Amino acid sequence: MRRLKEATAGYLFLTPALGLFAIFVFYPLVKTVYLGLYLQPLFPGEPSKYEGFSQYSTILSSSEFLGDLGRTVLFTLFTVPVGVTVGLGLATLAHKRLKGVRIFRTIFSSTIATSVAVASLMFLTLLDPEVGLLPYWLGSAASIFRSPGVLGNPTWALPAVALTTIWQNLGFTFILMSAALQSIPDDLIEAATVDGSSQTATFWRVTFPLLSPTVFFAAVVGIITGFQAFGQIDILTGGGPNGHTTTLIYDIYQNAFGYNTTQNTGTAAVMAVALFVILLVLTGVQFFFFQRRVFYADARG
């Protein structure tokens, strides 16, 4: 009887949270799967045509979806390894006990206060072939900055957007790594130094294993963020040139709201469900294969 009362009280406390999840998470997910079963009519006012799961197989095997997915994966590969590595490197440098190091810590972490829109506008100005500072500084030394510029170049547009993303997320990664470094006891590092270990060996054999949970977390968050990147693409390139920066989430937006394309909620719904499944599988794979290599033991134990 006592357990029943405790279980009832627990579910009552959970009811508000479950209600919010049902309204803002579960219902939209079910609705999205449902919309993916219907073909959007060509003309407004006409009824939608039921296609069933055949529409899923048609869209998910189309060249449009596969191209979007490939560009999304490439964008994530551009941003996550570089972002985590640079954030860890800067945190390691700023962790040293040097005079004035707090100034550098403030500089390195400052981008966390920068929104995607602000970062995108900054790089849009920097890279502009007419008034940008980078083309002005480099002059004729770099032909890629000439008209139509980096953002108008099919080869360099996606790396340029990735660079913007890395810079904008650098403050978050730096703060994560700095907090993890500060939690490592100094006596472990001193013991390794007394034993004759070099700085490089100490980092890889002592410091990095203790940082592995934070690195793992940053990688998971970075992959999810990379697959969902939207604002910087919309502001910097609008999916161009010629679709070379159109990622999966941006194509979902174009199909859902008819921005520069014919509105097609069915296609957008199928792509959205696919994106959800892809992120779910990727996160599960990371936890399954890499979590066993993460060192979670207490650093003081």
N, C-alpha and C positions, 0 to 999 in steps of 0.2 A: 504493500500500500504506500509505503514511504517513497519507494522508487518511482511509483506511478505519479505521485504528487511532484516529485522533483523533475521527472521527465515532462510533465504538463507545464510546470513553471518555466522550464528551459525553452520549450516550444513557443510559449507565449512571449518570452523575451525575444525569440528569433523572428516572430511574426512580422514586425515592421520591416526588418531587413529583407526577409524573404519576399514580402510584398513589393518592395522597391526593385528587387532583382527580377521578380516576375513581370513587372510593368516595363522596366527599362532594359532588361537583358533577355530574358527567356521569350517573352512575347515577340520582340523584334526579330529574334533569331528564327522562331517558328514562322513568322510572317514572311521573312526573307526566303526561307526554303519554299514556302507556298507560292510566292510570286515567281520563283524560278521555274515553276511548272507550267506557266502560261506565257503564250507568245503575245507580245504587245501589238495591238492593231496599228495599221499604217495611218489611219485617220482618227482624230479624236472623236469620241462618242460611240465608236464601234466596240462591241464586246471583245474581251480577250479570248483567245483560242487556247484550249487546253492541249498541251504538248506532252505532259508527263516528264519522266526522267530522260526521255530521248533528247529533250532540249539541253539537258546537262551534258550528255555525251557529245552532242554536236558542238556546243560552245567550248567545252573544255579541250576538244581536239582541234579547234580552229587555229589557224595561223596567227590570228589576232591575239588570242589568249596566250598561246605559247610564246609569242614575241614579247608580250607584256611581262610574262613571268620571267623570261630570260633577262630582260632589262632590270627587273626588280632584284633578281638574284645578283646580277652584276653590280648594281648600285649598293646592295648590302655588303658585298665583298670589298667594294671600295671603301666603305665607311667604317665597318666594325673592326677589322684587324688594325687598321691605321689608327682609329680613334682610341681604342683600348691601349695600344702600344704607346702612343704619344702621351696619353693621360697618365699612364704608369711611369713613363720616363720623366715627365715633368714633376710628378709627385715625389719620385725618388730624389731628384735634384733639389726640390724645395724642402725635403726632409732633413737635409744637412744643416748642422748648426753653424750658420754663417751670419755675419753682420748684414743686416738689411734684407734677410731672406723673407721676412713678412711682407715686404713690398711685392716681391715676386709671387708669393702665394696669393696675394690679392689680385694681381694681374692675371695669373693663370686661372683663377676661379671666377673672374668677372663675367665670363660669357654665360654663366648660369642665369644671370639676370637679363639676358638678351633673348627676346622672343624670336620665333622663326621668321616673322615678317620683317623685323628690324634687321636681322642678320642677312636675309635675302636682299633687302634694299641696299644694305652696305656693299655687298658683293656685286650687286647689279651696277652700282655706281663705280666701283673699283674696276670692273671688267668692261665697262662700256667703251667701244672702240673710238668714240668721238671725244668724250669728256672724262674717261676713266683715268685714274692715277697710274695704274699699272701700264697701260699702253704709253702714257706720257713718259714714265720713268724709263721704260725699256726701249722706247723709240723703235727704230727699225731692226733692233736686235732680235725681236720675236715676231715673226710674221703671223702667228696665230691670233695676235691681238688686233690685227687690222680688220677692216670691215669684211664680213659681217661680225667679226669678233669671236671670242671663245664660245659664247652662249649660242651663237648662230652656226657654229661648226659642228657637223654631225659626229665627228670623232671626239671632240673635246667638251661638248656640252654636258654630257652625263658626269664625267670627272669633275667639271667645274661645280655642278650642283652637289656632288659628293663632298667636295672641299668645303663648301658652305656648311653642309651638315656636320662635318667633322669639327669645324671651328665652333659652331653653335653649341654642340654637345660636349665640347672639351671641358668646360667648367664643371659640369656634372660628374664626368669621369674622373677629373682631377680631385675633386672633393671626396669621392668614394675611395680612391686609392690612398689619398692622404690620411683619411680616417683609419683605414686598415693598417697603414704603416705605423701610425701612432699607437696602435693597440699591440704592436709587437714589443715584447720586453727588451730593453737594452742589454740585459745580462746575457741573452742568447747570442746577440751579435758580438758582444765583448768576449764571450767564451770561445766563439769561433775564431775571433782574431787572435786570442791568446794561443789557440791550438795551431796557429800558423796558416789559417785559411786566408786566401786573397779576397779582395772585395768582390770580384766577379764570382768566385766560388761560393762565398758567403751568401751572395744574393740568390743564386740559383738553388743552393742546397738548404738554406735556412729561411731567407726572407720570402722568396717566391712561393714555396709550399704553404706558408702561413697566409699569403695573399690570395691563394687559389680560390677560396670561396667568393671573394670580392671580384676577382677577374671573371669567374664563372657567371656571377650575377650581372656584371657589366656586359658580358657577351650576349647573354639571353635578352636583356633589355635592349641592347643595341640592334639585335636581329629583328625584334618585334618593331622597334622604332623605324628601322630601315624599310621594312615591308609596308609600313603605314605612312611613310613620308609623303606629304602632299603639298604643304604650303610653299616650300622652297621651289618645287617644280612649277607650281602655278604662277608664282611671281617671276621667277627667273626665265623660264623658257615656255611656259604654257603647253608643255608636252612636246614642243618642237626641238630642233628643226626636223620637219617631216616625221614626227613621231619617235625620234631617237631618244627622247627622255620621257616617253609615255610609259609609266609603270602601271602595275596592276591596279593600285588604289586610285590612280588618276584616271584610268580608263573606266573604272566603276563610276566615278563622279561624272565623267562625260556622258556615259550611257544613262545614268539615273536622272540627270538634270538637263540633258540635251544641250550641253555647252559645246558649240561648234559641231555638233553631230545631231542626228535624229534621236529623240528620247526613246529609250528602250529599257524599261524597268525590269523586264524579264532577264535580259542579258546581264544587267547590272547585278541583279539578285543572284544569278548563278555564279558570277565572278566573286561576289562578296562571300557566298558560302564556301567557295573554293579557297579564298584567302583565309577564312577562319580555320578550315581543315588543315591547310598548309602550315599555318602558325602553330596549331595544336600539335601536329605531327613533329614539326621541327623542335618545339620545346620539349616534347616527350623524348625525342631522340637524343637531344643534348643531355637531359637528365639521366637517361639510361646509359649512355656511353661515357660521359665525361664526369658525372657526379662521383663515380668510384675513384677517379683520379684527383678529387678535391680533398684537401686535408682539413677536416673539421675539428680536430682535437684541440683542446684548450692549450694555448701557447704557454701558459704558466704551469701546465700539468706535466 
